[in-house]
Amino acid sequence: MMGFLCSMHYKLMKTFYFCNVELQITYKDLRTLILSKCEALEELPKDIGKLLRLKELNLAFCSSLKALPDSMSQLKGLKHLNLLSCVQLKSLPNSIVHLSQLQTFQLGKCDKLENLPMEFGKLQSLVELNLSSCSQLECLPDSIVNLSQLKTFQLSDYGKLKNLPMEFGKLQSLVELDLSYCSQLRCLPNSIVNLSQLKIFRLSNCGKLENLPMEFGKLQSLVELDLSYCSQLRCLPDSIMNLSQLKIFRLGECYKLANLPMEIKKPQSLSQCHKLEVRILLIFKAKVTYHYYVVIRQI
């Protein structure tokens, strides 16, 4: 394996440099291992599992990394794993689901990642998960709804995502959900209205999304909702008027949205909304007319 230069940070030593990844790892007190931008790194040493006190492993922008060793499952204390832009990584070992203390998992821009382990939902401590711009990822495993502690879920620019798991609403701790630029997403599961803690919901540029669940207004904690550039969205459910905590509502460039719920025109409607951005295109034969519902209260 090609040698490289990288740094390791841990409790007793600020920085340690090594040039041969075949060296036996003996630094058992290591807490943080940073290998980001080691562009020649194709694989990790098999004995990495001996770093039993490791809390953070950063492999971001390791553009040649093709696989992770099964021994990573021995890193029982690992809390943060960053694989951002590991563009050659095609899969994760099934054993990765045994990282029971993992809290943040960055997998964004892993362009060749094709699937996640079926038992991914065993990562019960996960608080933040980033799967944005994973262009080859076919679908989410059903077990993902078991991530009961998940607060932030980034799925933006997930090109092949057509549907969310039917029981997606089981993610009761979710606070922020980003589905923007999911160009193949056609609908949301009805269970999504059970995300009682959700505050930020981004659905902009979901070009095939046609409607929202009828009981969408049950998302009572929602503070920000972005539906801009949902070019196939035709109507909003009346229940959307029940979003009493909503402060920012974006509907710009929803070309087929011809009407708003009648109640939205009343002064008391969406009473907490500081900014309402709505641009509706009404097409009468060949004539296009723009109607603007401008800011209710300027931020």
C-alpha positions in Angstrom: 0.0 0.0 0.0 1.2 3.4 -0.9 2.7 5.4 2.0 1.2 8.7 3.1 1.5 11.4 5.7 -1.3 12.0 8.1 -1.8 13.2 11.7 -3.2 11.6 14.7 -4.4 13.5 17.8 -4.9 12.0 21.2 -5.0 12.7 24.8 -1.2 12.5 25.6 0.2 13.8 22.3 -0.8 16.7 20.2 0.2 15.3 16.8 1.9 12.1 15.6 3.0 11.6 12.0 3.5 8.2 10.3 4.2 7.2 6.7 3.4 3.5 6.6 -0.2 2.4 7.2 1.1 -1.2 7.6 2.6 -0.2 11.0 0.9 -2.0 13.8 -1.3 0.4 15.7 -0.2 0.5 19.4 -1.6 3.8 20.5 -4.4 2.4 22.7 -5.2 5.7 24.3 -5.9 7.4 20.9 -9.1 9.4 21.1 -9.2 11.2 17.7 -7.8 10.0 14.4 -7.8 12.5 11.5 -7.0 11.1 8.1 -9.0 13.6 6.0 -7.7 14.4 2.5 -5.3 11.4 2.5 -6.1 11.0 -1.2 -3.8 8.0 -1.8 -5.4 6.0 1.1 -7.2 2.9 -0.4 -7.9 1.0 2.9 -7.4 1.2 6.6 -5.1 -1.2 8.5 -7.0 -4.2 9.7 -5.9 -3.7 13.3 -7.6 -0.4 13.6 -10.1 -2.2 15.7 -7.6 -2.2 18.5 -8.1 1.5 19.1 -10.7 0.8 21.7 -10.8 4.3 23.1 -11.2 6.0 19.8 -14.1 8.6 19.8 -13.7 10.3 16.4 -12.5 9.0 13.1 -12.3 11.5 10.2 -11.8 10.1 6.7 -13.4 13.0 4.8 -12.2 13.5 1.2 -10.2 10.2 1.1 -11.0 9.9 -2.5 -9.3 6.6 -3.1 -10.8 4.8 -0.1 -12.7 1.7 -1.4 -13.7 -0.2 1.7 -13.7 -0.3 5.5 -12.4 -3.3 7.5 -14.8 -5.4 9.5 -12.6 -4.8 12.5 -14.1 -1.3 12.8 -17.0 -3.0 14.6 -14.7 -3.3 17.6 -14.6 0.5 18.0 -17.3 0.3 20.6 -16.6 3.9 21.9 -16.7 5.6 18.5 -19.0 8.6 18.5 -18.2 10.5 15.3 -17.5 8.9 11.9 -16.9 11.2 8.9 -16.8 9.6 5.4 -17.8 12.8 3.5 -16.8 12.7 -0.1 -15.3 9.2 -0.1 -16.1 9.0 -3.7 -14.8 5.4 -4.3 -16.6 3.9 -1.3 -19.3 1.4 -2.7 -20.6 -0.2 0.5 -20.3 -0.4 4.3 -19.5 -3.5 6.2 -22.5 -5.1 7.8 -20.6 -5.1 11.1 -20.7 -1.3 11.2 -24.2 -1.5 12.8 -22.4 -2.6 16.0 -21.0 0.9 16.6 -23.5 1.3 19.4 -22.2 4.7 20.6 -22.1 6.4 17.2 -23.8 9.8 17.3 -22.8 11.5 14.1 -22.4 9.7 10.7 -21.3 11.8 7.7 -21.8 10.0 4.4 -22.6 12.9 2.1 -21.2 12.9 -1.4 -20.3 9.3 -1.4 -21.0 9.1 -5.1 -20.6 5.3 -5.5 -22.3 4.2 -2.3 -25.0 1.7 -3.5 -26.6 0.5 -0.3 -26.7 0.6 3.5 -26.7 -2.4 5.7 -30.2 -3.9 6.2 -29.8 -3.6 10.0 -28.7 0.1 9.9 -31.4 0.9 12.4 -29.3 -0.8 15.1 -27.3 2.4 15.4 -29.5 3.5 18.2 -27.3 6.3 19.5 -27.3 8.1 16.2 -28.3 11.8 16.4 -27.1 13.1 13.0 -27.1 11.3 9.7 -26.0 12.9 6.4 -26.8 11.0 3.2 -27.0 14.0 0.9 -25.7 13.7 -2.7 -25.4 9.9 -2.5 -26.4 9.6 -6.2 -26.2 5.8 -6.5 -27.9 4.9 -3.3 -31.1 3.1 -4.4 -33.2 3.2 -1.2 -33.2 3.4 2.5 -33.5 0.2 4.6 -36.8 -0.1 6.4 -34.8 -0.5 9.7 -33.8 3.2 9.5 -37.0 4.1 11.2 -35.6 2.6 14.4 -33.1 5.4 14.8 -35.1 6.7 17.8 -32.5 9.3 18.8 -32.0 10.9 15.4 -32.5 14.6 15.3 -30.9 15.8 12.0 -31.4 13.8 8.8 -29.9 15.2 5.6 -31.1 13.6 2.4 -30.8 16.5 0.0 -29.9 15.8 -3.7 -30.6 12.1 -3.2 -31.2 11.5 -6.9 -32.7 8.0 -6.8 -34.9 8.4 -3.8 -38.5 7.7 -4.9 -40.2 6.9 -1.6 -39.5 7.1 2.1 -40.2 4.0 4.3 -43.9 3.8 5.2 -43.2 4.0 8.9 -40.9 7.0 8.6 -43.0 8.8 11.2 -41.5 6.6 13.9 -38.4 8.9 13.9 -40.1 10.8 16.8 -36.9 12.7 17.8 -36.4 14.3 14.4 -36.0 18.1 14.5 -34.6 18.8 11.0 -35.3 16.9 7.8 -33.8 18.0 4.5 -35.3 16.4 1.3 -34.4 19.3 -1.0 -33.4 18.4 -4.6 -34.8 14.8 -4.3 -35.9 15.0 -7.9 -37.6 11.6 -8.0 -39.6 11.9 -4.8 -43.3 11.8 -5.7 -45.0 11.6 -2.3 -44.5 11.5 1.4 -45.8 8.7 3.6 -48.8 9.6 5.7 -46.9 8.7 8.8 -44.6 11.7 8.4 -47.2 13.8 10.2 -46.3 12.0 13.4 -42.9 13.8 13.5 -44.1 15.8 16.5 -40.7 17.4 17.2 -39.9 18.5 13.6 -39.0 22.2 13.3 -37.3 22.5 10.0 -38.6 20.7 6.9 -36.9 21.4 3.5 -38.6 20.1 0.3 -37.4 22.6 -2.2 -36.8 21.5 -5.8 -38.6 18.2 -5.4 -39.8 18.4 -9.0 -42.1 15.4 -8.9 -43.8 16.0 -5.6 -47.5 16.5 -6.3 -49.2 16.7 -2.9 -48.8 16.7 0.8 -50.5 14.4 3.3 -54.0 15.6 4.2 -53.1 15.8 7.9 -49.9 17.8 7.3 -51.0 20.3 9.9 -50.3 17.9 12.7 -46.6 19.0 12.4 -47.3 21.4 15.2 -43.6 22.1 16.0 -42.8 23.2 12.5 -41.0 26.6 12.4 -39.7 26.6 8.8 -41.2 24.9 5.7 -39.6 25.2 2.3 -41.7 24.0 -0.7 -40.1 26.3 -3.3 -39.6 25.0 -6.8 -41.9 22.1 -6.3 -43.0 22.5 -9.8 -45.7 19.7 -9.8 -47.3 20.7 -6.5 -50.9 21.4 -7.2 -52.5 22.2 -3.9 -52.0 22.6 -0.2 -54.1 20.7 2.4 -56.4 22.9 4.4 -54.8 21.5 7.6 -51.6 23.4 6.8 -53.3 26.4 8.5 -52.8 24.5 11.8 -49.1 25.1 11.8 -49.3 27.6 14.6 -45.5 27.8 15.2 -44.6 28.4 11.6 -42.3 31.4 11.1 -40.9 30.9 7.5 -42.9 29.5 4.7 -41.5 29.4 1.2 -43.6 28.5 -1.9 -41.8 30.4 -4.6 -41.9 29.0 -8.2 -44.6 26.4 -7.5 -45.8 26.7 -11.1 -48.9 24.5 -10.8 -50.1 25.7 -7.5 -53.2 27.6 -8.5 -54.9 28.2 -5.1 -54.1 28.6 -1.4 -56.4 27.5 1.4 -59.0 30.2 2.0 -58.0 30.8 5.6 -54.5 31.9 4.6 -55.9 35.2 3.5 -57.2 36.0 7.0 -55.1 38.2 9.3 -55.2 35.6 12.1 -54.0 32.7 10.0 -50.5 31.5 10.4 -50.3 34.0 13.2 -46.6 33.3 14.1 -45.4 33.4 10.5 -42.8 36.2 10.1 -42.2 35.6 6.5 -44.4 34.2 3.9 -43.0 33.9 0.4 -45.5 32.8 -2.2 -45.3 33.1 -6.0 -48.1 31.5 -7.9 -48.3 31.1 -11.6 -51.8 31.1 -13.1 -51.9 30.1 -16.8 -54.9 31.2 -18.8 -54.5 29.9 -22.3 -51.3 31.6 -23.6 -51.3 34.3 -21.0 -49.3 34.0 -17.8 -50.1 36.1 -14.8 -48.0 36.4 -11.7 -49.7 36.9 -8.3 -47.6 37.7 -5.3 -48.6 37.2 -1.7 -45.9 39.2 0.0 -44.4 39.3 3.4 -46.9 39.2 6.3 -44.4 40.6 8.8 -40.9 41.4 7.7 -38.2 39.6 9.7 
